[in-house]
Amino acid sequence: MTDATCTTDARPAATPAIAVAAAGNALGAALRPVPGRLLDALFAWRERALQRRRLLQLDARMLSDIGLSRADAENEAAKPFWRP
């Protein structure tokens, strides 16, 4: 007995939608409502500030493991949260 619902097409059904979403990412971001973009910016700024504070908490060995000096960490931490 054979299964009539089995197909040989291995592509996922969402492939075209994923390609369109990836290609239109910049356009999609531009068309998002302003409150959503504002919230995204606020969350990104908060995360950036937290990461910079955590960078200052690393000791010299940990900083050298990621290729940074103490001066690099201090320079990064001195940046305002809105500056990438």
Residue pairs with C-beta under 8 A, 6 or more apart in sequence:
21 28
29 37
45 81
45 82
46 81
48 81
48 84
49 81
52 76
52 77
52 79
52 81
53 77
55 68
55 73
55 76
55 77
56 73
56 74
56 77
58 66
58 73
60 70
63 69
63 70
63 72
63 73
68 76
